[in-house]
Amino acid sequence: MPVWLREYSWRQTGAAVYLSLPLRGVRATPANIFCTDQYLKVSIPPFLFEAILYAPIDDTNSTAKIGNGIIFFTLYKKEVAMWDSLTLANANKEKLQYLRENAVLKAHEKAKEETEAKKVTKQEHKKYALEATMKLEEAERKRIEDLKEKERQKVTKELELWKKQQKDAEKQKRVQKEGKLHQEVEQLKEKKKEKINKTGIPNEGTSKTRLKPTKGCHGSYSMFSENLKEEQLPAPRSAATIKINFTSRVFPTALRESRVAEEEEWLRKQAEARRTVNADLSELEDLKEEEKNPDWLKDKGNKMFAMGNYLAAVNAYNLAVRLNNKLPLLYLNRAACHLKLRNLHKAIEDSSKALELLTPPVPDNENARVKAYVRRGTAFCQLELYTEGLQDYEAALKIDPKNKTIEKDAEKIRHLIQGTTQDS
């Protein structure tokens, strides 16, 4: 049976009521106080204080201060007036019960409205974050396209200039070649005339009749035709480099050192995860097709994380996880955001989920497994669970034993554990 608190004092002005309620050796918290526009209740078992107020108050702006064994209420009146008493007088049990139930009903409705308002505000914040991300992406895309266009124009101009230089060089070379050939023909003619003069042929007509058949005769000798044949010979072949290509492998290890079955299972799981996209969410109806891609959202989250906007990064990773919950990197990156936001329990959950998906352990996912162990170990240490944190750091060292940073952090955790053991 509750013990009713009857000892209280109050005073008023035209706009407010000041109520002082002493407590008897108990500690009060805001959860013990319930207030509506015409109903005030303080429940600290076994003590109970209840008041049906004389007139309505502004319960939103009214305050309650707890300290030194007293609860001091400042209740602002809805209408400026002086009250005859603090509580409603001459009220029967039925009316009091009705007022109590009405106060509880109003409190539930108000809480429901506040919840709906928070939900709407949250959706607006998410939408704003996505819009801001898309604007940044559009600006970045435009900048890259402008750079590509400038580079293309520059390369085109350089190519045209090179073609013109090549054409001029070929033209000059051809002119020099024709001039040299003409000069050689003239020299051969001079030598031919000198030879004819030395042999003592009597007249010019016989020399013409003897030279003329040489043009069409296969067995005759012609110095001019030999010279032309030499000029028409093809140029020597240019030097070249032979390229040898090896069969590419997904994993960096040699085939004789690899666990083929485990590697194939890992690749199969990754391929299935890429194909598993649930694009039937109602809030994604206004997005473009490329914006429903988990990889696109992961890249957006990475950019937001690099800019220090960890809440926006978490929103992007959350949406990507809802689209595809089989990609371990989404949980791993979201765990890093939770560490920055001091959401340590969520960081542990995401790191554990990433380790669960990073199976079987193969060389391709070694780096991701090291990050998952380190992030979960960091969250454990920040929760002062040093033993669990040391286990994760040692697991990371087994995968990457040459990592000096992880080794130093593990040594620090060992010293902390030793110091805690000595203090206890």
C-alpha positions in Angstrom: 0.0 0.0 0.0 1.5 3.4 -1.0 2.3 6.1 1.5 0.8 9.4 0.5 3.0 12.5 0.6 0.8 15.2 2.2 3.6 17.6 3.2 4.2 20.2 0.5 4.2 23.9 0.1 3.2 26.1 -2.9 3.0 29.7 -3.9 1.8 31.3 -7.1 1.9 34.4 -9.3 -0.5 35.3 -12.1 1.5 33.3 -14.6 3.1 30.4 -12.7 2.8 28.1 -9.7 5.8 27.1 -7.6 5.5 23.8 -5.8 8.0 22.3 -3.3 7.7 18.6 -2.4 10.1 17.3 0.2 11.2 13.6 0.0 11.8 11.3 3.0 15.2 9.7 2.5 14.5 8.5 -1.1 16.2 9.4 -4.3 14.1 10.7 -7.2 14.8 10.6 -10.9 12.9 12.1 -13.9 11.4 8.7 -14.5 9.5 9.0 -11.2 7.6 12.1 -12.4 4.5 12.1 -14.6 2.8 15.4 -15.6 0.1 16.4 -18.1 -1.8 19.7 -18.5 -4.0 19.0 -15.4 -2.5 16.0 -13.6 0.7 15.7 -11.6 2.1 12.5 -10.1 5.3 11.6 -8.3 5.7 7.8 -7.6 8.8 6.7 -5.6 7.8 3.4 -3.9 6.5 3.3 -1.3 5.7 7.0 -1.5 3.1 8.5 -3.8 2.1 12.1 -4.5 -0.9 12.9 -6.8 -2.6 16.2 -7.7 -5.5 17.1 -10.0 -4.5 20.7 -10.7 -7.0 23.5 -10.3 -6.6 24.7 -13.9 -4.6 23.6 -17.0 -0.9 24.3 -17.2 1.7 24.3 -20.0 3.3 20.9 -19.4 5.8 21.4 -22.2 7.5 24.4 -20.7 7.0 23.5 -17.0 10.1 22.2 -15.2 11.1 20.1 -12.2 14.4 20.4 -10.3 15.6 17.5 -8.1 18.1 18.0 -5.4 18.8 18.1 -1.7 15.9 15.9 -0.9 13.4 18.2 -2.6 11.5 18.3 -5.9 10.8 21.9 -6.9 8.2 22.3 -9.7 7.7 25.4 -11.8 4.3 25.1 -13.4 3.4 27.7 -16.0 -0.4 28.5 -16.3 -2.1 28.4 -19.6 -4.3 31.4 -18.6 -3.1 34.2 -16.4 -5.2 34.0 -13.2 -5.0 33.4 -9.5 -6.0 29.9 -8.3 -8.1 29.4 -5.2 -6.2 26.2 -4.4 -3.5 23.9 -5.8 -5.8 21.0 -6.5 -9.4 20.7 -7.8 -11.8 20.8 -4.9 -15.1 18.9 -4.4 -14.3 16.3 -7.0 -15.8 12.8 -6.6 -14.0 9.5 -7.2 -15.5 9.0 -10.6 -14.4 12.4 -11.8 -10.9 11.9 -10.4 -10.7 8.5 -12.1 -11.8 10.0 -15.4 -9.2 12.8 -15.1 -6.5 10.2 -14.3 -7.4 8.0 -17.3 -7.7 11.1 -19.6 -4.2 12.3 -18.5 -2.7 8.9 -19.3 -4.4 8.8 -22.6 -3.1 12.3 -23.5 0.4 11.3 -22.5 0.2 8.2 -24.7 -1.0 10.3 -27.7 1.7 12.9 -27.1 4.4 10.2 -26.9 3.0 8.7 -30.2 3.1 12.1 -31.9 6.6 12.7 -30.7 7.7 9.3 -32.0 6.1 9.9 -35.4 7.7 13.4 -35.6 11.1 11.8 -34.8 10.5 9.2 -37.5 9.7 11.9 -40.1 12.7 13.9 -39.0 14.9 10.9 -39.3 13.6 10.1 -42.8 14.2 13.8 -43.8 17.7 13.6 -42.5 18.4 10.4 -44.5 16.9 12.0 -47.6 19.0 15.1 -47.1 22.2 13.0 -46.6 21.5 11.1 -49.8 20.8 14.3 -51.8 24.0 15.9 -50.5 25.9 12.7 -51.4 24.4 12.7 -54.9 25.2 16.4 -55.4 28.8 15.8 -54.4 29.0 12.8 -56.8 27.5 14.9 -59.6 30.0 17.7 -59.0 32.9 15.2 -58.9 31.6 13.5 -62.1 31.4 16.8 -63.9 34.9 17.7 -62.8 36.3 14.4 -64.1 34.5 14.7 -67.4 35.9 18.3 -67.8 39.4 17.0 -67.1 38.9 14.1 -69.6 37.7 16.5 -72.3 40.6 18.9 -71.8 43.1 16.0 -71.9 41.4 14.6 -75.1 41.6 18.0 -76.8 45.3 18.3 -75.8 46.1 14.8 -77.1 44.2 15.5 -80.4 46.2 18.6 -81.0 49.5 16.8 -80.3 48.5 14.0 -82.6 47.6 16.3 -85.4 50.9 18.2 -85.0 52.8 14.9 -85.1 51.0 13.8 -88.2 51.8 17.1 -89.9 55.5 16.8 -89.0 55.6 13.2 -90.3 54.0 14.2 -93.5 56.5 17.1 -94.0 59.4 14.8 -93.2 58.2 12.2 -95.8 57.7 14.9 -98.4 61.2 16.3 -97.8 62.7 12.8 -97.9 60.9 12.0 -101.2 62.1 15.2 -102.8 65.7 14.5 -101.7 65.4 10.9 -103.0 64.1 12.1 -106.4 66.8 14.6 -106.7 69.5 12.0 -105.9 68.0 9.6 -108.4 68.0 12.3 -111.1 71.6 13.1 -110.3 72.7 9.4 -110.6 70.9 9.1 -114.0 72.7 12.1 -115.3 76.0 10.7 -114.2 75.3 7.4 -115.9 74.4 9.2 -119.1 77.7 11.0 -119.0 79.7 7.8 -118.4 77.8 6.1 -121.3 78.7 8.9 -123.7 82.3 8.8 -122.6 82.4 5.0 -123.2 80.9 5.3 -126.6 83.4 7.9 -127.6 86.3 5.8 -126.4 85.2 2.7 -128.4 85.4 4.7 -131.7 81.9 4.1 -133.1 81.8 6.0 -136.5 78.4 7.6 -136.4 75.5 8.5 -134.0 72.9 6.6 -135.9 74.5 3.2 -135.3 74.7 3.9 -131.6 71.1 4.7 -131.4 70.1 1.5 -133.2 72.3 -0.5 -130.9 71.0 1.1 -127.7 67.3 1.0 -128.7 66.7 -2.8 -128.5 68.0 -2.9 -124.9 64.7 -1.5 -123.6 62.6 -4.5 -124.4 65.2 -7.4 -124.6 65.4 -9.7 -121.6 68.9 -10.9 -122.2 70.5 -7.4 -122.8 72.3 -5.4 -120.1 70.8 -2.1 -118.9 72.5 0.1 -116.2 69.4 2.2 -115.9 67.1 -0.7 -115.1 69.5 -2.1 -112.5 69.7 1.2 -110.8 65.9 1.5 -110.6 65.5 -2.0 -109.2 67.9 -1.1 -106.4 65.9 1.9 -105.6 62.6 -0.2 -105.4 64.0 -2.7 -102.9 62.0 -2.8 -99.6 63.5 -1.3 -96.4 64.9 -3.6 -93.7 62.5 -4.8 -91.0 62.3 -2.7 -87.9 63.2 -4.1 -84.5 60.3 -5.2 -82.2 59.8 -6.5 -78.6 58.1 -9.9 -77.9 55.7 -9.8 -74.9 55.1 -12.9 -72.8 51.9 -13.1 -70.9 51.2 -15.5 -68.0 47.8 -16.9 -67.0 46.3 -14.5 -64.5 45.2 -15.7 -61.0 42.8 -14.0 -58.6 45.0 -14.9 -55.6 48.6 -13.8 -55.3 50.0 -17.1 -54.2 51.4 -19.8 -56.6 49.0 -22.5 -57.7 51.1 -25.2 -56.0 50.8 -23.4 -52.7 47.1 -22.5 -52.9 44.1 -24.2 -51.3 42.1 -24.4 -54.5 38.8 -25.6 -52.9 38.7 -22.9 -50.3 39.6 -20.2 -52.8 36.8 -21.4 -55.2 34.3 -21.4 -52.3 35.3 -17.8 -51.3 34.9 -16.6 -55.0 31.6 -18.3 -55.2 30.3 -16.7 -52.0 31.5 -13.3 -53.3 29.7 -13.8 -56.6 26.5 -14.8 -54.9 26.7 -11.8 -52.6 27.1 -9.5 -55.7 24.0 -11.0 -57.3 21.8 -10.8 -54.1 20.2 -7.3 -54.4 16.8 -6.7 -52.8 15.6 -3.5 -54.6 12.0 -3.7 -53.4 12.3 -1.2 -50.6 9.7 1.5 -50.7 12.1 4.3 -49.7 14.3 3.6 -52.8 11.5 4.3 -55.4 12.8 7.9 -56.0 16.4 6.8 -56.5 18.1 6.1 -59.8 19.2 2.6 -60.8 22.9 3.3 -60.2 22.0 4.7 -56.7 20.5 1.3 -55.8 23.8 -0.4 -56.2 25.5 -1.5 -52.9 29.0 -0.9 -54.4 28.0 2.7 -55.3 26.6 3.3 -51.7 29.8 1.7 -50.3 31.9 4.2 -52.3 29.7 7.1 -51.1 30.1 5.9 -47.5 33.9 5.8 -47.9 33.9 9.4 -49.2 31.8 10.6 -46.3 34.1 8.8 -43.9 37.2 10.5 -45.5 35.4 13.9 -45.1 34.7 13.2 -41.4 30.9 13.0 -41.9 30.5 9.7 -40.0 26.7 9.8 -39.6 26.2 10.2 -43.4 28.6 7.3 -43.9 26.7 5.1 -41.5 23.4 6.0 -43.4 25.0 5.0 -46.7 26.3 1.7 -45.3 23.0 0.9 -43.6 21.2 1.3 -47.0 23.8 -0.8 -48.7 23.4 -3.6 -46.1 19.7 -3.5 -46.6 20.2 -4.0 -50.3 22.9 -6.8 -49.8 23.7 -8.2 -46.4 26.3 -10.7 -47.7 29.2 -8.3 -48.4 31.7 -8.3 -45.5 33.3 -4.9 -46.4 30.0 -3.1 -45.7 30.0 -4.3 -42.1 33.8 -3.7 -41.8 33.5 -0.1 -42.9 30.5 0.6 -40.8 32.4 -0.8 -37.7 35.0 1.9 -38.4 32.3 4.6 -38.4 30.8 3.3 -35.1 34.3 3.4 -33.5 34.6 7.1 -34.5 31.0 7.8 -33.1 31.8 5.8 -29.9 29.1 3.2 -30.6 31.3 0.5 -29.3 28.8 -2.3 -29.0 27.6 -1.8 -32.6 31.3 -1.7 -33.7 31.8 -5.1 -32.0 28.6 -6.5 -33.7 29.6 -5.3 -37.2 33.2 -6.6 -36.8 31.9 -10.0 -35.7 29.5 -10.1 -38.7 32.3 -9.3 -41.1 34.5 -12.1 -39.6 31.6 -14.5 -40.0 31.3 -13.6 -43.7 35.1 -13.6 -44.3 35.1 -17.4 -44.5 36.8 -19.6 -45.6 40.1 -17.8 -44.7 42.1 -17.4 -47.9 45.0 -15.0 -48.9 42.5 -12.7 -50.7 40.7 -11.8 -47.5 43.7 -11.7 -45.1 43.8 -7.9 -45.0 40.0 -7.6 -44.3 40.3 -10.2 -41.5 43.1 -8.3 -39.9 41.1 -5.1 -39.9 38.1 -6.8 -38.4 40.1 -8.3 -35.5 41.8 -4.9 -34.8 38.6 -2.9 -34.9 36.8 -5.4 -32.6 39.8 -5.5 -30.3 39.9 -1.7 -30.1 36.2 -1.6 -29.2 36.7 -4.2 -26.5 39.6 -2.2 -25.0 37.6 1.0 -25.0 35.0 -0.9 -23.0 37.8 -1.9 -20.7 37.5 -5.6 -21.7 41.2 -5.9 -22.2 41.3 -9.7 -22.2 38.9 -10.0 -25.1 40.7 -7.1 -26.9 44.1 -8.9 -26.5 42.7 -12.1 -28.0 41.6 -10.2 -31.1 45.0 -8.4 -31.5 46.8 -11.8 -31.2 44.5 -13.3 -33.8 45.4 -10.4 -36.1 49.1 -10.9 -35.4 48.8 -14.6 -36.4 47.5 -13.5 -39.8 50.0 -10.6 -40.2 53.0 -11.3 -37.9 55.2 -8.6 -39.5 52.8 -5.7 -38.6 54.7 -3.7 -36.0 51.8 -1.4 -35.2 49.5 -4.2 -34.1 52.4 -5.8 -32.1 53.0 -2.5 -30.2 49.3 -2.1 -29.4 49.1 -5.7 -28.2 52.1 -5.1 -25.9 50.3 -2.0 -24.5 47.2 -4.1 -23.7 49.3 -6.7 -22.0 50.8 -4.0 -19.7 47.3 -2.7 -18.9 46.2 -6.2 -18.0 49.2 -6.7 -15.8 48.6 -3.3 -14.1 44.9 -4.2 -13.5 45.9 -7.6 -12.0 48.4 -6.0 -9.6 45.9 -3.3 -8.4 43.3 -5.9 -7.7 
